[in-house]
Amino acid sequence: MNKLFFPFLIFFFFASSLIFSEEKTSRDGKTVYDAACAVCHQNGLAGAPIFGDKSAWGYRVNKSLDELTYSVKNGLRGMPAMGLCMNCSEQELEMAVSYILDSL
């Protein structure tokens, strides 16, 4: 794995925590995606399926919204728990997953 990935991941974790720390209202799926998910899903970092590329999502497109949200919440393979949005509610995570699925 790229030696720069982990320092970048740590930086992103703290940056996203600062971005979201001031907000108390519910964020929409695009807002959560842009702040927390896009870093990996725009470029396929750490094997993340690319946003908008249905073939990259493969078998995942057949999973339910609940299954995909569960994976985001708990982490899976290279994706950390909460998708690095440590202060996101489950509803916000679900809206981000819906936003991603709507792009396919």
Phi and psi in degrees as a GROMACS rama.xvg file:
@    title "Ramachandran Plot"
@    xaxis  label "Phi"
@    yaxis  label "Psi"
@TYPE xy
-57.7046  132.114  ASN-2
-65.3741  -22.1867  LYS-3
-84.3257  -12.4947  LEU-4
-63.0957  -49.3209  PHE-5
-66.6702  -44.265  PHE-6
-61.2809  -37.5713  PRO-7
-63.9129  -41.6262  PHE-8
-61.9779  -43.2877  LEU-9
-64.2767  -45.324  ILE-10
-58.8033  -45.6118  PHE-11
-63.5474  -39.2748  PHE-12
-57.1566  -48.92  PHE-13
-70.293  -38.1167  PHE-14
-63.4863  -44.5576  ALA-15
-67.4328  -33.1056  SER-16
-64.1115  -40.1966  SER-17
-68.0456  -40.3262  LEU-18
-61.0915  -45.2461  ILE-19
-87.7507  -9.82147  PHE-20
-68.1203  -27.91  SER-21
-82.0029  -24.1646  GLU-22
-85.8094  132.838  GLU-23
-114.172  -14.4572  LYS-24
-88.3556  160.951  THR-25
-67.0185  135.533  SER-26
-99.7983  148.641  ARG-27
-79.4814  170.1  ASP-28
-59.4582  -40.7785  GLY-29
-65.0681  -41.287  LYS-30
-62.0893  -46.3376  THR-31
-65.1793  -44.8096  VAL-32
-57.7896  -50.6875  TYR-33
-59.7031  -38.3945  ASP-34
-85.1131  -32.2939  ALA-35
-120.099  -31.0556  ALA-36
-98.1727  -33.5997  CYS-37
-60.7792  -32.026  ALA-38
-52.5898  -44.224  VAL-39
-91.4446  -40.7602  CYS-40
-80.2209  -11.4123  HIS-41
-77.8926  -32.8373  GLN-42
-120.842  0.607586  ASN-43
74.9295  25.9879  GLY-44
-58.7833  136.131  LEU-45
56.8709  29.1281  ALA-46
82.5766  10.8151  GLY-47
-65.5853  135.185  ALA-48
-65.5778  138.44  PRO-49
-77.0434  136.135  ILE-50
-55.5747  129.615  PHE-51
82.491  -5.4507  GLY-52
-104.19  94.6477  ASP-53
-57.65  -38.1131  LYS-54
-66.3415  -32.0987  SER-55
-67.4233  -26.4678  ALA-56
-82.5171  -16.7308  TRP-57
43.1998  -127.395  GLY-58
-63.4021  -19.844  TYR-59
-63.5288  -28.133  ARG-60
-65.544  -17.3147  VAL-61
-90.6189  -4.89928  ASN-62
-81.0839  154.257  LYS-63
-76.5012  162.888  SER-64
-59.2675  -39.9048  LEU-65
-63.0484  -42.2076  ASP-66
-64.4969  -44.5867  GLU-67
-67.1206  -40.6022  LEU-68
-64.4052  -38.3591  THR-69
-59.6095  -43.5012  TYR-70
-63.3904  -40.2678  SER-71
-65.0082  -47.4151  VAL-72
-61.5928  -40.4101  LYS-73
-101.298  -10.404  ASN-74
85.1728  153.959  GLY-75
-159.692  127.278  LEU-76
48.885  -116.446  ARG-77
-80.8917  -8.36686  GLY-78
-88.9691  124.092  MET-79
-72.5311  158.397  PRO-80
-55.4441  143.192  ALA-81
65.8154  9.09173  MET-82
55.2144  27.3664  GLY-83
69.9025  11.5418  LEU-84
-100.946  76.278  CYS-85
-65.7331  -19.7552  MET-86
-110.181  18.1481  ASN-87
-78.5178  142.176  CYS-88
-79.2856  165.801  SER-89
-62.5997  -35.2242  GLU-90
-64.3605  -40.9931  GLN-91
-65.4884  -40.0923  GLU-92
-62.4559  -42.7612  LEU-93
-62.777  -39.792  GLU-94
-66.183  -35.5585  MET-95
-66.4968  -42.2634  ALA-96
-62.2915  -43.5824  VAL-97
-60.3674  -41.1606  SER-98
-60.5001  -43.6118  TYR-99
-64.6593  -46.4582  ILE-100
-62.6884  -35.8885  LEU-101
-64.8829  -20.1104  ASP-102
-80.5201  -11.8346  SER-103
